[in-house]
Amino acid sequence: MHKLIAGGAVWLCGIQFFIVQVIAQSRWTTPYSLSANYISDLGNTVCANYPPGSAAYVCSPLHALLNLSFSGQGVTIVGGLAFVGGRLGRSLIGKILIALLVLTAVGMVGVGLFPENTDNQAHVTAAGLQFVTSNLAVMAASSRGVVPGTGRIYSLASLIFGCVGLAATCLFPIGVHLGLGIGGMERVAAYTFPVWLAVTGLLLVKLGRREIKHLQS
């Protein structure tokens, strides 16, 4: 199989990040709020008030599935890179992009391995790492020619997504939520990257198909 098609298809699997969250939310035992609840509440392994001593009660029966999704996202990132890394890393910016993607993968695996209630320090460190590196990666991808087969619209969209995600990453921990709530601002910081990953995967699949047709013609 063409490497761009294989790598792009793997990155398209990153859409599971959203699907699994919807499934986990559907099994939440009390009303789940996209604005008031953290994403990681879905991976909390016990049914109790969290943080301890607060009035917020969390209970996620599918926490194991959610944590597997987090770590699986890291595997997805590296899996795609194994196929397409050679086409991304032909410039200095491309090599920086690859390094940022690897760090993002490490952070995602850590988020899944250390749920918020079992080792909060490790969880926050891993989450913070991937928030920063993932959005920086999206910004790096906006450099023309780094991602093959993409043009001006892709570059502009990547730059906007990366800047918005990075801004949300800075605002989220200092309590500036712009009316979105703590969960809403966290999602702005977290969701820009998986959207970029899936879209980029789709574009790489299309490019791979075009290259195959060109070789066959």
Backbone as CSV, one residue per row, in Angstrom:
resi,resn,N_x,N_y,N_z,CA_x,CA_y,CA_z,C_x,C_y,C_z
1,MET,0.843,-1.202,0.000,0.000,0.000,0.000,0.879,1.252,0.000
2,HIS,0.421,2.261,-0.702,1.127,3.543,-0.742,1.264,4.090,0.678
3,LYS,2.461,4.585,1.034,2.712,5.027,2.403,1.813,6.197,2.817
4,LEU,1.545,7.120,1.894,0.681,8.243,2.247,-0.740,7.771,2.543
5,ILE,-1.203,6.799,1.790,-2.545,6.262,2.036,-2.588,5.552,3.384
6,ALA,-1.560,4.747,3.663,-1.525,4.012,4.931,-1.443,4.967,6.117
7,GLY,-0.505,5.927,6.043,-0.354,6.868,7.154,-1.560,7.755,7.326
8,GLY,-2.115,8.229,6.211,-3.307,9.064,6.297,-4.485,8.313,6.887
9,ALA,-4.625,7.035,6.506,-5.725,6.228,7.043,-5.586,6.038,8.554
10,VAL,-4.343,5.838,9.002,-4.108,5.699,10.442,-4.499,6.991,11.159
11,TRP,-4.086,8.131,10.620,-4.427,9.409,11.248,-5.923,9.678,11.222
12,LEU,-6.602,9.203,10.194,-8.061,9.354,10.155,-8.717,8.632,11.333
13,CYS,-8.080,7.580,11.805,-8.610,6.843,12.958,-8.616,7.699,14.211
14,GLY,-7.903,8.834,14.187,-7.901,9.734,15.332,-9.265,10.302,15.641
15,ILE,-10.214,10.152,14.724,-11.575,10.631,14.967,-12.225,9.866,16.114
16,GLN,-11.645,8.703,16.444,-12.172,7.937,17.579,-12.145,8.746,18.866
17,PHE,-11.244,9.726,18.935,-11.123,10.581,20.113,-12.455,11.222,20.473
18,PHE,-13.210,11.609,19.444,-14.510,12.226,19.665,-15.600,11.182,19.874
19,ILE,-15.555,10.121,19.087,-16.594,9.094,19.152,-16.637,8.443,20.527
20,VAL,-15.472,8.088,21.051,-15.408,7.420,22.353,-15.916,8.339,23.457
21,GLN,-15.625,9.635,23.362,-16.114,10.561,24.380,-17.633,10.630,24.389
22,VAL,-18.242,10.636,23.212,-19.705,10.657,23.129,-20.282,9.389,23.749
23,ILE,-19.648,8.251,23.465,-20.113,6.979,24.039,-19.980,6.999,25.556
24,ALA,-18.826,7.465,26.061,-18.618,7.513,27.509,-19.600,8.467,28.178
25,GLN,-19.858,9.596,27.546,-20.823,10.564,28.095,-22.216,9.950,28.191
26,SER,-22.569,9.097,27.241,-23.908,8.498,27.231,-24.139,7.565,28.406
27,ARG,-23.068,7.078,29.012,-23.175,6.183,30.166,-22.922,6.891,31.485
28,TRP,-22.716,8.204,31.425,-22.486,8.996,32.641,-23.705,8.881,33.536
29,THR,-23.499,8.677,34.829,-24.622,8.382,35.723,-25.396,9.619,36.171
30,THR,-24.785,10.800,36.051,-25.475,12.050,36.355,-25.316,12.959,35.138
31,PRO,-26.049,14.065,35.065,-25.912,14.939,33.893,-24.465,15.379,33.672
32,TYR,-23.973,15.137,32.463,-22.609,15.511,32.110,-22.635,16.832,31.361
33,SER,-21.797,17.771,31.783,-21.789,19.102,31.196,-20.511,19.330,30.405
34,LEU,-20.661,19.689,29.135,-19.495,19.993,28.304,-18.783,21.256,28.768
35,SER,-19.502,22.117,29.468,-18.892,23.363,29.935,-18.346,23.254,31.353
36,ALA,-18.953,22.412,32.184,-18.555,22.347,33.589,-17.647,21.166,33.918
37,ASN,-17.691,20.119,33.101,-16.882,18.926,33.378,-15.634,18.885,32.505
38,TYR,-14.544,18.417,33.115,-13.320,18.183,32.350,-13.513,16.979,31.428
39,ILE,-12.756,16.937,30.344,-12.753,15.741,29.504,-12.293,14.548,30.332
40,SER,-11.283,14.760,31.163,-10.692,13.669,31.944,-11.636,13.110,32.997
41,ASP,-12.723,13.829,33.310,-13.722,13.267,34.230,-14.288,11.968,33.664
42,LEU,-14.302,11.865,32.335,-14.815,10.651,31.694,-13.881,9.463,31.913
43,GLY,-12.630,9.750,32.283,-11.675,8.688,32.549,-11.418,8.450,34.024
44,ASN,-12.129,9.182,34.876,-11.989,9.015,36.323,-12.433,7.609,36.707
45,THR,-11.618,6.917,37.489,-11.832,5.483,37.699,-12.745,5.129,38.864
46,VAL,-13.211,6.109,39.627,-14.107,5.816,40.751,-15.340,6.712,40.673
47,CYS,-16.381,6.300,41.353,-17.582,7.115,41.469,-17.528,7.820,42.822
48,ALA,-17.260,9.119,42.784,-17.096,9.872,44.029,-17.066,11.362,43.715
49,ASN,-17.066,12.160,44.770,-16.887,13.596,44.577,-15.450,13.865,44.142
50,TYR,-15.306,14.620,43.082,-13.971,14.938,42.581,-13.943,16.357,42.058
51,PRO,-12.911,17.155,42.443,-11.815,16.811,43.362,-12.335,16.452,44.761
52,PRO,-11.587,15.669,45.523,-12.014,15.259,46.859,-12.422,16.459,47.706
53,GLY,-13.575,16.356,48.330,-14.065,17.436,49.172,-14.927,18.441,48.440
54,SER,-14.995,18.348,47.101,-15.829,19.273,46.332,-17.248,18.732,46.237
55,ALA,-18.145,19.532,45.690,-19.532,19.120,45.527,-19.762,18.416,44.192
56,ALA,-18.731,18.385,43.339,-18.866,17.784,42.012,-18.740,16.268,42.102
57,TYR,-19.766,15.559,41.620,-19.770,14.103,41.661,-19.492,13.567,40.260
58,VAL,-18.503,12.689,40.160,-18.192,12.088,38.862,-18.362,10.580,38.939
59,CYS,-18.863,10.011,37.861,-19.016,8.559,37.795,-19.089,8.162,36.321
60,SER,-18.040,7.536,35.840,-17.945,7.185,34.423,-17.738,5.679,34.273
61,PRO,-18.818,4.926,34.069,-18.697,3.472,33.943,-17.762,3.026,32.826
62,LEU,-17.611,3.842,31.788,-16.751,3.474,30.661,-15.387,4.168,30.735
63,HIS,-14.910,4.399,31.964,-13.635,5.100,32.128,-12.482,4.350,31.464
64,ALA,-12.513,3.025,31.489,-11.424,2.257,30.884,-11.372,2.486,29.371
65,LEU,-12.533,2.568,28.743,-12.597,2.823,27.307,-12.046,4.200,26.981
66,LEU,-12.390,5.182,27.816,-11.926,6.551,27.570,-10.403,6.635,27.727
67,ASN,-9.864,6.021,28.765,-8.417,6.061,28.975,-7.675,5.300,27.878
68,LEU,-8.274,4.234,27.385,-7.704,3.512,26.250,-7.709,4.405,25.004
69,SER,-8.756,5.212,24.862,-8.843,6.143,23.739,-7.736,7.181,23.800
70,PHE,-7.483,7.711,24.995,-6.402,8.688,25.166,-5.065,8.094,24.719
71,SER,-4.721,6.952,25.297,-3.437,6.328,24.958,-3.416,5.879,23.501
72,GLY,-4.563,5.402,23.026,-4.651,4.973,21.635,-4.399,6.109,20.664
73,GLN,-4.771,7.319,21.077,-4.515,8.472,20.212,-3.015,8.687,20.032
74,GLY,-2.266,8.465,21.104,-0.814,8.572,20.995,-0.247,7.542,20.037
75,VAL,-0.758,6.317,20.124,-0.316,5.252,19.217,-0.680,5.599,17.778
76,THR,-1.861,6.190,17.594,-2.305,6.592,16.257,-1.360,7.616,15.647
77,ILE,-0.956,8.592,16.450,-0.047,9.637,15.953,1.262,9.024,15.466
78,VAL,1.869,8.189,16.296,3.156,7.576,15.948,2.989,6.590,14.795
79,GLY,1.858,5.859,14.799,1.612,4.908,13.720,1.549,5.583,12.360
80,GLY,0.860,6.718,12.303,0.803,7.463,11.055,2.158,7.997,10.653
81,LEU,2.907,8.485,11.640,4.245,9.025,11.365,5.182,7.967,10.785
82,ALA,4.998,6.730,11.195,5.854,5.662,10.696,5.757,5.552,9.177
83,PHE,4.605,5.909,8.625,4.412,5.847,7.180,4.732,7.163,6.478
84,VAL,4.353,8.289,7.076,4.444,9.570,6.360,5.580,10.461,6.842
85,GLY,6.278,10.047,7.886,7.335,10.895,8.441,8.391,11.286,7.424
86,GLY,8.703,10.363,6.515,9.708,10.656,5.512,9.313,11.761,4.551
87,ARG,8.014,11.961,4.382,7.529,13.025,3.496,7.344,14.345,4.232
88,LEU,7.251,14.281,5.566,7.057,15.502,6.353,8.385,16.125,6.768
89,GLY,9.399,15.291,6.965,10.638,15.764,7.577,11.732,16.163,6.620
90,ARG,11.375,16.704,5.475,12.377,17.069,4.482,12.941,18.471,4.685
91,SER,12.395,19.203,5.631,12.890,20.547,5.942,13.061,20.653,7.449
92,LEU,13.671,21.749,7.895,13.838,21.948,9.332,12.490,22.030,10.030
93,ILE,11.539,22.771,9.439,10.205,22.876,10.040,9.538,21.509,10.076
94,GLY,9.762,20.729,9.025,9.199,19.389,8.998,9.744,18.513,10.111
95,LYS,11.036,18.625,10.366,11.639,17.849,11.462,11.113,18.319,12.818
96,ILE,10.893,19.611,12.944,10.308,20.149,14.184,8.889,19.618,14.354
97,LEU,8.143,19.585,13.242,6.776,19.046,13.287,6.779,17.608,13.782
98,ILE,7.678,16.802,13.257,7.741,15.400,13.679,8.063,15.294,15.170
99,ALA,9.020,16.093,15.642,9.384,16.061,17.066,8.196,16.456,17.939
100,LEU,7.455,17.468,17.517,6.290,17.910,18.280,5.198,16.835,18.287
101,LEU,5.039,16.146,17.178,4.039,15.079,17.116,4.422,13.914,18.028
102,VAL,5.696,13.591,18.074,6.152,12.508,18.966,5.911,12.892,20.427
103,LEU,6.210,14.131,20.791,5.966,14.593,22.160,4.476,14.594,22.484
104,THR,3.674,14.957,21.500,2.220,14.919,21.693,1.758,13.490,21.959
105,ALA,2.309,12.547,21.203,1.958,11.141,21.403,2.326,10.671,22.804
106,VAL,3.502,11.074,23.267,3.936,10.709,24.630,2.958,11.275,25.655
107,GLY,2.565,12.532,25.463,1.616,13.153,26.380,0.274,12.446,26.383
108,MET,-0.217,12.076,25.199,-1.515,11.404,25.113,-1.478,10.041,25.801
109,VAL,-0.405,9.311,25.593,-0.282,8.005,26.266,-0.273,8.202,27.776
110,GLY,0.440,9.235,28.239,0.489,9.515,29.674,-0.862,9.881,30.251
111,VAL,-1.645,10.636,29.512,-2.986,11.012,29.975,-3.829,9.762,30.213
112,GLY,-3.705,8.786,29.309,-4.475,7.556,29.466,-3.951,6.650,30.556
113,LEU,-2.638,6.625,30.736,-2.047,5.741,31.739,-2.235,6.258,33.161
114,PHE,-2.365,7.587,33.306,-2.488,8.195,34.627,-3.791,9.001,34.712
115,PRO,-4.923,8.335,34.994,-6.194,9.054,35.134,-6.097,10.142,36.203
116,GLU,-6.959,11.135,36.115,-6.860,12.305,36.988,-6.914,11.975,38.466
117,ASN,-7.606,10.902,38.838,-7.784,10.591,40.257,-6.738,9.614,40.794
118,THR,-5.938,9.014,39.929,-4.953,8.041,40.403,-3.579,8.666,40.602
119,ASP,-3.186,9.541,39.677,-1.914,10.268,39.794,-2.109,11.605,39.104
120,ASN,-2.687,12.552,39.852,-3.075,13.813,39.238,-1.894,14.597,38.706
121,GLN,-0.779,14.555,39.417,0.390,15.312,38.970,0.890,14.803,37.622
122,ALA,0.989,13.480,37.496,1.431,12.900,36.231,0.408,13.172,35.130
123,HIS,-0.866,13.101,35.488,-1.934,13.348,34.515,-1.875,14.779,33.994
124,VAL,-1.752,15.735,34.911,-1.712,17.147,34.515,-0.461,17.449,33.693
125,THR,0.660,16.855,34.083,1.900,17.065,33.329,1.775,16.545,31.904
126,ALA,1.233,15.340,31.767,1.068,14.744,30.444,0.079,15.540,29.602
127,ALA,-1.024,15.951,30.236,-2.040,16.725,29.511,-1.486,18.076,29.079
128,GLY,-0.765,18.731,29.984,-0.181,20.027,29.656,0.818,19.921,28.523
129,LEU,1.615,18.858,28.542,2.594,18.642,27.477,1.909,18.530,26.128
130,GLN,0.885,17.686,26.054,0.274,17.464,24.744,-0.579,18.636,24.291
131,PHE,-1.136,19.411,25.228,-1.860,20.626,24.835,-0.919,21.584,24.096
132,VAL,0.268,21.783,24.675,1.228,22.726,24.090,1.810,22.188,22.792
133,THR,2.339,20.966,22.835,3.035,20.437,21.660,2.082,20.171,20.494
134,SER,0.850,19.751,20.782,-0.082,19.460,19.692,-0.443,20.723,18.927
135,ASN,-0.699,21.802,19.646,-1.073,23.041,18.964,0.123,23.694,18.273
136,LEU,1.317,23.537,18.857,2.514,24.004,18.169,2.745,23.194,16.889
137,ALA,2.419,21.906,16.934,2.559,21.058,15.747,1.624,21.525,14.635
138,VAL,0.398,21.858,15.005,-0.560,22.348,14.011,-0.053,23.640,13.389
139,MET,0.521,24.511,14.216,1.089,25.755,13.698,2.268,25.468,12.766
140,ALA,3.122,24.509,13.141,4.267,24.166,12.298,3.808,23.617,10.952
141,ALA,2.711,22.881,10.962,2.182,22.300,9.726,1.670,23.360,8.762
142,SER,1.460,24.579,9.253,0.968,25.651,8.393,2.047,26.173,7.450
143,SER,3.299,25.839,7.714,4.385,26.272,6.847,4.237,25.601,5.478
144,ARG,4.228,26.395,4.439,3.987,25.876,3.096,5.016,24.817,2.722
145,GLY,4.521,23.712,2.188,5.391,22.652,1.711,5.739,21.593,2.721
146,VAL,5.410,21.813,3.993,5.741,20.813,5.018,4.869,19.576,4.867
147,VAL,3.560,19.777,4.739,2.634,18.668,4.508,2.384,18.587,3.003
148,PRO,2.817,17.526,2.355,2.717,17.446,0.893,1.265,17.474,0.413
149,GLY,1.073,18.077,-0.733,-0.248,18.087,-1.348,-1.218,19.083,-0.775
150,THR,-0.762,19.965,0.100,-1.649,20.959,0.703,-1.314,22.347,0.152
151,GLY,-2.279,23.251,0.276,-2.094,24.584,-0.278,-2.358,25.686,0.713
152,ARG,-2.712,26.838,0.180,-2.842,28.041,0.992,-3.966,27.933,2.024
153,ILE,-5.101,27.368,1.621,-6.232,27.258,2.549,-5.863,26.374,3.733
154,TYR,-5.210,25.260,3.454,-4.774,24.354,4.524,-3.806,25.062,5.461
155,SER,-2.853,25.789,4.895,-1.859,26.494,5.710,-2.521,27.526,6.610
156,LEU,-3.456,28.284,6.053,-4.145,29.305,6.836,-4.990,28.672,7.934
157,ALA,-5.710,27.615,7.581,-6.553,26.939,8.567,-5.716,26.341,9.688
158,SER,-4.572,25.755,9.345,-3.693,25.172,10.354,-3.159,26.249,11.294
159,LEU,-2.775,27.373,10.727,-2.256,28.465,11.552,-3.328,28.970,12.510
160,ILE,-4.544,29.144,12.015,-5.639,29.626,12.860,-5.953,28.613,13.952
161,PHE,-6.062,27.346,13.569,-6.370,26.303,14.548,-5.295,26.237,15.624
162,GLY,-4.033,26.258,15.200,-2.951,26.172,16.168,-2.931,27.350,17.119
163,CYS,-3.149,28.550,16.583,-3.146,29.750,17.428,-4.311,29.744,18.408
164,VAL,-5.494,29.350,17.929,-6.662,29.291,18.809,-6.445,28.264,19.911
165,GLY,-5.957,27.087,19.531,-5.711,26.044,20.524,-4.666,26.437,21.536
166,LEU,-3.601,27.099,21.083,-2.544,27.512,21.999,-3.031,28.624,22.921
167,ALA,-3.840,29.545,22.395,-4.412,30.605,23.232,-5.303,30.000,24.319
168,ALA,-6.121,29.015,23.927,-6.984,28.353,24.903,-6.159,27.611,25.949
169,THR,-5.036,27.045,25.518,-4.133,26.353,26.443,-3.586,27.308,27.494
170,CYS,-3.339,28.548,27.099,-2.828,29.550,28.038,-3.930,30.071,28.952
171,LEU,-5.147,30.227,28.420,-6.251,30.793,29.199,-6.855,29.785,30.168
172,PHE,-6.902,28.525,29.752,-7.558,27.476,30.532,-7.024,27.363,31.962
173,PRO,-5.698,27.277,32.181,-5.217,27.075,33.562,-5.293,28.304,34.447
174,ILE,-5.452,29.489,33.858,-5.499,30.698,34.700,-6.932,31.142,34.974
175,GLY,-7.895,30.316,34.562,-9.292,30.579,34.911,-10.003,31.578,34.023
176,VAL,-9.454,31.889,32.844,-10.123,32.774,31.892,-10.820,31.888,30.866
177,HIS,-12.142,31.813,30.960,-12.874,30.848,30.145,-13.785,31.484,29.109
178,LEU,-13.859,32.805,29.092,-14.598,33.546,28.062,-16.038,33.070,27.907
179,GLY,-16.650,32.701,29.023,-18.043,32.276,29.002,-18.253,30.838,28.569
180,LEU,-17.180,30.128,28.255,-17.304,28.741,27.790,-17.321,27.740,28.933
181,GLY,-16.954,28.185,30.127,-16.812,27.269,31.246,-15.463,26.575,31.175
182,ILE,-15.075,25.974,32.276,-13.768,25.338,32.336,-13.661,24.168,31.363
183,GLY,-14.769,23.419,31.228,-14.773,22.302,30.293,-14.776,22.770,28.852
184,GLY,-15.487,23.854,28.580,-15.529,24.380,27.226,-14.182,24.892,26.765
185,MET,-13.494,25.622,27.632,-12.178,26.147,27.257,-11.167,25.015,27.099
186,GLU,-11.268,23.992,27.953,-10.384,22.844,27.799,-10.589,22.173,26.446
187,ARG,-11.832,22.097,26.015,-12.119,21.458,24.725,-11.586,22.267,23.550
188,VAL,-11.609,23.577,23.667,-11.010,24.393,22.608,-9.520,24.069,22.505
189,ALA,-8.866,23.926,23.656,-7.437,23.612,23.672,-7.159,22.205,23.156
190,ALA,-8.065,21.285,23.449,-7.814,19.875,23.155,-8.300,19.425,21.786
191,TYR,-9.338,20.058,21.263,-9.995,19.530,20.066,-9.383,20.011,18.753
192,THR,-8.609,21.103,18.787,-8.032,21.592,17.540,-7.126,20.537,16.893
193,PHE,-6.351,19.859,17.711,-5.391,18.896,17.159,-6.052,17.674,16.528
194,PRO,-6.972,16.968,17.203,-7.558,15.794,16.554,-8.331,16.131,15.280
195,VAL,-8.916,17.340,15.221,-9.561,17.759,13.970,-8.503,17.898,12.876
196,TRP,-7.396,18.578,13.219,-6.299,18.734,12.257,-5.756,17.374,11.830
197,LEU,-5.588,16.466,12.766,-5.022,15.151,12.476,-5.887,14.392,11.472
198,ALA,-7.205,14.405,11.699,-8.116,13.684,10.812,-8.167,14.324,9.426
199,VAL,-8.238,15.649,9.377,-8.278,16.343,8.084,-6.987,16.105,7.309
200,THR,-5.860,16.202,8.001,-4.573,15.959,7.348,-4.489,14.523,6.856
201,GLY,-4.979,13.594,7.653,-5.002,12.196,7.227,-5.797,12.011,5.951
202,LEU,-6.956,12.652,5.884,-7.803,12.546,4.690,-7.087,13.116,3.461
203,LEU,-6.437,14.254,3.634,-5.729,14.873,2.517,-4.555,14.014,2.044
204,LEU,-3.872,13.362,2.983,-2.751,12.498,2.612,-3.243,11.261,1.859
205,VAL,-4.391,10.738,2.264,-4.978,9.602,1.542,-5.295,10.006,0.102
206,LYS,-5.901,11.178,-0.061,-6.230,11.655,-1.403,-4.981,11.869,-2.243
207,LEU,-3.915,12.421,-1.626,-2.673,12.635,-2.351,-2.061,11.306,-2.765
208,GLY,-2.093,10.336,-1.873,-1.557,9.021,-2.196,-2.287,8.391,-3.370
209,ARG,-3.595,8.550,-3.409,-4.372,8.006,-4.532,-4.018,8.712,-5.834
210,ARG,-3.814,10.022,-5.769,-3.433,10.767,-6.975,-2.078,10.304,-7.483
211,GLU,-1.153,10.070,-6.560,0.184,9.628,-6.968,0.128,8.243,-7.604
212,ILE,-0.722,7.379,-7.098,-0.873,6.040,-7.693,-1.447,6.151,-9.104
213,LYS,-2.458,6.986,-9.271,-3.059,7.156,-10.597,-2.045,7.738,-11.576
214,HIS,-1.209,8.657,-11.081,-0.195,9.261,-11.950,0.811,8.213,-12.416
215,LEU,1.196,7.315,-11.514,2.153,6.279,-11.876,1.549,5.276,-12.859
216,GLN,0.240,5.074,-12.736,-0.433,4.095,-13.605,-0.769,4.659,-14.982
217,SER,-0.752,5.991,-15.095,-1.132,6.617,-16.373,0.036,6.665,-17.367
